[in-house]
Structure formats: structure tokens, C-alpha cells
Amino acid sequence: MFKKKAGQKANYNKEGKIPVIRASICTGEQVAGFKDKSSGKFEDLMLIRNETDRKEFLRRYDVKEEEIRKEW
């Protein structure tokens, strides 16, 4: 019902949020999202199952590879 159109980019507050991929040490599951700089709260946006999902996250939110952090 409210799906984004293919190819459409989403915006985020680049000054207030940090792009992060959270990975589980046990299962290896990865979730991409943004972490608030002031509160440290993580907002998960998409499950990363493979390299295609990772590239889609980077493209959709206009994030450069060197900007993203990985947390365990």
C-alpha cells in the first residue's frame, strides 16, 4: 500500500545520524540502519542478506561505502 517506488532515494539527517550495519556475532545476521549521534538509539531499516542488499541500502539512502560503520 505505501511501498516506495523503485529507484526512489530516501533522505536521512546526515548531521544527526550515522549509517551503521549491526551484525550478530552468533548468527552473522546483519541489519542496516541509522544511529542517532546524540542518544545512541539505533533505527533498523533493512535486513542485509547478501551484497546486493548492502548495495541497495547504500544506493537508496545515498551513503558512501566509507561512511558506513559496522557494529557487533
N, CA, C and O of each residue as an XYZ file, in Angstrom:
288
protein
N       0.806     -1.186      0.000
C       0.000      0.000      0.000
C       0.857      1.260      0.000
O       0.595      2.174     -0.782
N       1.878      1.334      0.861
C       2.714      2.522      0.946
C       4.153      2.230      0.531
O       5.078      2.822      1.087
N       4.359      1.351     -0.411
C       5.709      0.993     -0.834
C       6.360      2.148     -1.582
O       5.693      2.940     -2.247
N       7.695      2.222     -1.455
C       8.447      3.220     -2.197
C       8.551      2.768     -3.647
O       8.582      1.571     -3.936
N       8.603      3.725     -4.539
C       8.771      3.408     -5.943
C      10.204      2.957     -6.182
O      11.129      3.443     -5.529
N      10.390      2.035     -7.110
C      11.723      1.540     -7.420
C      12.585      2.684     -7.931
O      12.145      3.493     -8.748
N      13.817      2.742     -7.442
C      14.740      3.771     -7.877
C      14.643      5.061     -7.084
O      15.488      5.942     -7.245
N      13.641      5.197     -6.237
C      13.459      6.420     -5.457
C      14.402      6.405     -4.256
O      14.508      5.400     -3.554
N      15.093      7.541     -4.024
C      16.003      7.647     -2.891
C      15.289      8.223     -1.686
O      14.398      9.063     -1.817
N      15.687      7.764     -0.516
C      15.127      8.254      0.735
C      16.136      9.197      1.386
O      17.340      9.078      1.157
N      15.655     10.114      2.179
C      16.528     11.065      2.852
C      16.678     10.708      4.317
O      15.799     10.087      4.915
N      17.807     11.112      4.888
C      18.019     10.988      6.330
C      18.840     12.187      6.776
O      19.481     12.848      5.958
N      18.821     12.464      8.066
C      19.540     13.592      8.636
C      21.029     13.244      8.726
O      21.443     12.565      9.665
N      21.835     13.696      7.769
C      23.249     13.339      7.713
C      24.054     13.947      8.847
O      25.112     13.422      9.193
N      23.584     15.038      9.434
C      24.316     15.655     10.534
C      23.966     15.024     11.877
O      24.770     15.077     12.807
N      22.781     14.428     11.995
C      22.348     13.873     13.271
C      22.390     12.367     13.358
O      22.205     11.810     14.440
N      22.631     11.680     12.229
C      22.589     10.213     12.222
C      23.806      9.644     11.516
O      24.367     10.257     10.607
N      24.200      8.453     11.957
C      25.351      7.749     11.398
C      24.849      6.456     10.750
O      24.125      5.700     11.398
N      25.212      6.174      9.486
C      24.828      4.897      8.881
C      25.616      3.750      9.515
O      26.839      3.816      9.639
N      24.898      2.700      9.913
C      25.512      1.580     10.649
C      24.952      0.262     10.140
O      23.774      0.165      9.794
N      25.808     -0.748     10.097
C      25.351     -2.124      9.889
C      25.634     -2.860     11.180
O      26.784     -2.954     11.609
N      24.593     -3.382     11.799
C      24.729     -4.177     13.028
C      24.766     -5.643     12.645
O      23.905     -6.128     11.910
N      25.774     -6.346     13.151
C      25.933     -7.763     12.845
C      25.938     -8.566     14.141
O      26.536     -8.153     15.134
N      25.275     -9.703     14.123
C      25.255    -10.603     15.271
C      26.520    -11.458     15.245
O      26.865    -12.030     14.211
N      27.197    -11.542     16.365
C      28.396    -12.374     16.458
C      28.020    -13.847     16.318
O      28.745    -14.615     15.687
N      26.905    -14.237     16.897
C      26.497    -15.652     16.908
C      25.968    -16.130     15.558
O      26.422    -17.146     15.031
N      25.018    -15.400     15.008
C      24.336    -15.871     13.799
C      24.853    -15.244     12.520
O      24.640    -15.792     11.439
N      25.536    -14.098     12.619
C      26.011    -13.415     11.422
C      24.957    -12.556     10.756
O      25.232    -11.913      9.743
N      23.737    -12.535     11.316
C      22.669    -11.721     10.749
C      23.078    -10.249     10.770
O      23.646     -9.768     11.750
N      22.782     -9.537      9.674
C      23.141     -8.132      9.565
C      21.901     -7.292      9.300
O      21.031     -7.669      8.514
N      21.835     -6.135      9.976
C      20.731     -5.197      9.814
C      21.326     -3.820      9.563
O      22.207     -3.385     10.304
N      20.862     -3.134      8.538
C      21.338     -1.795      8.220
C      20.349     -0.763      8.748
O      19.137     -0.979      8.749
N      20.891      0.353      9.192
C      20.049      1.426      9.691
C      20.880      2.633     10.059
O      22.006      2.799      9.590
N      20.310      3.479     10.907
C      20.990      4.699     11.318
C      20.994      4.813     12.827
O      20.019      4.462     13.491
N      22.107      5.310     13.367
C      22.266      5.506     14.800
C      22.276      7.008     15.076
O      23.015      7.763     14.444
N      21.447      7.427     16.025
C      21.375      8.832     16.404
C      22.648      9.212     17.155
O      23.025      8.542     18.116
N      23.313     10.289     16.720
C      24.575     10.701     17.344
C      24.398     11.112     18.801
O      25.257     10.820     19.633
N      23.307     11.778     19.115
C      23.146     12.290     20.475
C      22.633     11.236     21.457
O      23.140     11.146     22.575
N      21.652     10.450     21.068
C      21.068      9.484     22.003
C      21.666      8.075     21.873
O      21.573      7.280     22.808
N      22.271      7.765     20.734
C      22.818      6.432     20.510
C      21.776      5.407     20.100
O      22.095      4.229     19.941
N      20.520      5.846     19.926
C      19.430      4.941     19.549
C      19.599      4.498     18.090
O      19.869      5.311     17.207
N      19.433      3.192     17.862
C      19.568      2.612     16.525
C      18.200      2.416     15.897
O      17.296      1.875     16.535
N      18.039      2.848     14.660
C      16.797      2.675     13.905
C      17.091      1.704     12.765
O      17.765      2.063     11.799
N      16.587      0.470     12.875
C      16.860     -0.510     11.827
C      15.917     -0.305     10.647
O      14.727     -0.038     10.820
N      16.474     -0.436      9.446
C      15.701     -0.168      8.242
C      15.596     -1.361      7.303
O      14.561     -1.565      6.670
N      16.659     -2.147      7.210
C      16.558     -3.278      6.294
C      17.526     -4.390      6.663
O      18.623     -4.143      7.162
N      17.098     -5.615      6.407
C      17.899     -6.800      6.632
C      18.885     -6.945      5.479
O      18.508     -6.826      4.314
N      20.142     -7.203      5.808
C      21.176     -7.392      4.794
C      21.459     -8.886      4.694
O      22.100     -9.465      5.571
N      20.978     -9.503      3.622
C      21.164    -10.940      3.432
C      22.346    -11.258      2.534
O      22.938    -12.332      2.632
N      22.694    -10.303      1.642
C      23.792    -10.526      0.705
C      24.333     -9.176      0.231
O      23.860     -8.124      0.660
N      25.309     -9.215     -0.640
C      25.947     -7.990     -1.134
C      24.973     -7.114     -1.919
O      25.108     -5.890     -1.914
N      24.010     -7.711     -2.584
C      23.002     -6.945     -3.320
C      22.171     -6.089     -2.373
O      21.894     -4.928     -2.676
N      21.770     -6.641     -1.232
C      21.017     -5.875     -0.233
C      21.861     -4.725      0.315
O      21.358     -3.618      0.508
N      23.140     -4.989      0.565
C      24.043     -3.954      1.067
C      24.155     -2.800      0.066
O      24.084     -1.633      0.452
N      24.328     -3.124     -1.209
C      24.433     -2.095     -2.248
C      23.128     -1.319     -2.384
O      23.144     -0.114     -2.633
N      22.004     -2.001     -2.224
C      20.698     -1.342     -2.290
C      20.540     -0.345     -1.141
O      20.031      0.756     -1.351
N      20.968     -0.713      0.069
C      20.929      0.211      1.207
C      21.781      1.442      0.917
O      21.334      2.568      1.135
N      22.993      1.241      0.431
C      23.884      2.357      0.123
C      23.283      3.266     -0.947
O      23.358      4.491     -0.841
N      22.690      2.667     -1.972
C      22.097      3.446     -3.059
C      20.842      4.179     -2.592
O      20.679      5.370     -2.858
N      19.965      3.474     -1.903
C      18.680      4.039     -1.500
C      18.841      5.247     -0.575
O      18.106      6.227     -0.690
N      19.798      5.168      0.335
C      19.983      6.246      1.308
C      21.168      7.151      0.969
O      21.562      7.993      1.776
N      21.734      6.975     -0.230
C      22.827      7.815     -0.723
C      23.978      7.866      0.288
O      24.447      8.939      0.668
N      24.416      6.678      0.711
C      25.511      6.540      1.669
C      26.726      6.028      0.918
O      26.616      5.119      0.095
N      27.888      6.610      1.199
C      29.132      6.143      0.595
C      29.680      4.987      1.436
O      29.471      4.931      2.647
N      30.369      4.086      0.786
C      30.914      2.894      1.450
C      31.783      3.255      2.658
O      31.719      2.584      3.689
N      32.587      4.300      2.537
C      33.494      4.676      3.630
C      32.780      5.349      4.806
O      33.375      5.494      5.874
N      31.529      5.760      4.636
C      30.757      6.404      5.709
C      30.134      5.393      6.669
O      29.864      5.718      7.826
N      29.908      4.186      6.199
C      29.164      3.209      6.986
C      30.067      2.534      8.028
O      31.214      2.188      7.748
N      29.517      2.359      9.235
C      30.241      1.668     10.312
C      29.602      0.324     10.547
O      28.420      0.122     10.270
N      30.394     -0.594     11.062
C      29.889     -1.919     11.396
C      30.005     -2.098     12.900
O      31.059     -1.834     13.478
N      28.930     -2.544     13.536
C      28.904     -2.784     14.978
C      28.496     -4.219     15.250
O      27.712     -4.806     14.505
N      29.039     -4.782     16.335
C      28.686     -6.123     16.750
C      27.981     -6.097     18.057
O      27.601     -7.148     18.574
